[in-house]
Amino acid sequence: MTPSRASLPRMGLGCMVLSHAYGVPPSADDGLRMLRGALDEGVTLLDTATLYGAGRNEELVGRAINGRRDEVVLASKGGMASVDGVRTIDGRPETLRGQVDASLRRLGADHIDLYYLHRWDKKVPIGDSVGALADAVEAGKIGAIGLSEVSVARLREAQRVAPIAAVQNEYSLWTRNAELGMLDATRESGTAFVAFSPLARGFLADGVHDPDALAAGDIRRGQPRFQPDHWPRNAALLPRWRALATEAGCTPAQLALAWVLSRGEHVVAIPGTTRIDHLRENDVAVGLALDPQILARAGELIDTATVSGPRYPDAQAREVDAETFPEAV
């Protein structure tokens, strides 16, 4: 399968949380049950990466799809990996070639439908990185090329080298960077826009009540919006957010996802979860027909002007190429 905007479902599953990042990840056996349950529920897009769990996430996904490969659009990423325990961005062609092959081995697959450049390595022209992925398409190892956390300028530069099927950038009510041109650019070029963290890292699902109670290794502990300088202002938005979801007749997570999906027919959301009940809850958002006024009010309540703090600390922000609001630098 070669993914196109038309072939991607509106909702997929972000698999990262099954191996690292938020809270304490489930055991491999529980993660496998979760993924197989997701397939049984009809999930058809699984999103993983070389980085996630230092390769363990791809191995887990590979076990889950064994014997069911034709049921899913399989997406993974390269260009960012754990090297000796250090997250390393490396977009050199030779590195990407090796990472594609390693991903195929871990996934137990003969091809990956959609393979993203996880981060643009600013030391390497993006055309060189995309060219290596185009060679992998030609070899039948990947079906299509994606880019993650890139700007419109980088997308256009890449498109001069090879077709780009999808751009995966962060997008939610509380992270609006995609509205600085990327939503329009992807729509106009027939490129899918895949929104990661559409639930604002659990905030919009009403899943974070006390950042100090997060597990020691939880990445949100290092993100400004969950830290003392910003959290009180952000937490103050939650009572009105819950009330708006109640008025809409849905859960806070469903309202957040419905809003993201309302931003364009080319928009795909990939919320992550470790629980089947949450997956079912999220999936309802695809079919929700909410009053446009409710969606507009959601967009006013949770917005760049009302959310406090940038999405990344300075060092991590410098690694990202996507457009940034001046006030969030």
Steps between C-alpha positions, in 0.01 A plus 500: 500500500627847411330743739334809364282753670199297389633167630580614854218466754396811692621341825799280574685384808821660620695209648779691679337496843507121502879517534600833649432869561182526711468335839623145546459300178308174515680169493577356158220246544247768596616718212456210262148437627424868456620503138321180407187637663538819295514295182190310612329838552573593140804724538674506161783751552782422743771763553836406649864609464862394528531722809208364702629276773836485318348264243284301741183670379556385143563147629174515696305624199662231289378230738150646497469507121653158446248318281292819465733721298245562226255652751707810575670802355835471675683825570844540653774762513875537477758772531471513879610212719634406840876464460675375815199627695510848344226628268689579179383674184686370195358547150799384300399272212712213624341525844149501358573203279616303803203610709246401235652152485507474879135611522400233250678235707343610828155523343538164328369663182615503141390862459382799705207687348598847621846593626565845645815699544444540875696825523681705241869479579604862454853392416376307195308650204150361521523403133780257587289334772188487284707367211606204714137430586407530132756229429326285763169555321662395173635186671153412630604535864260787571182599325506876553699777666391721788658786693459586867532832684587693186419846367321588179831603346652161579195318365526685171871436480441130556220489244746610234688175562219246546125481569414549868194305608463638852627758746479406868518805724362565845150649483228548757296777650797597714768469228395699193830523311352317202273798443804706402485357148539123526131413502453701182818372334411136556141551388609674181761237411282197568713400799349345811551699819546258790447664838702350783417578863146608402400464867775736615697223671196401705407853609192524276389150599489631858768247579749721685397648832832536679825505300693432821328161514630395158747212491865595539586432134191660351609745228230747599699581813750675272244685289427861593120483491498245782750685718422737790551820300219405260294212636267703729379716210451195279323301771262792548364430151388147586172568684363696204638237261320221686179705503521562125541128432198426718298757307612336176388159628842337474816449701780757509720269290229458238448876477873559456528237227185616321644851492826379344317294239277798417803693378502330162411181318873437456563502875571170677529466879720242673429512873693254711363289783576189699133417558238348273219693670679826419557384143126436461424837655734674258363319197153644562637842408527401132122485468407791726296774336544785744343843477749732324443751779621245755815441294554874467466548875746217557746680275458820696530340842819305427722703270846648467380808687355308794759222541807588703850394399678366191453136408869406529792614714758708312742222405225281356332794327821571310488149351159560343451664161123562521369855511476655845290783637729788607342519844571129558875517436 
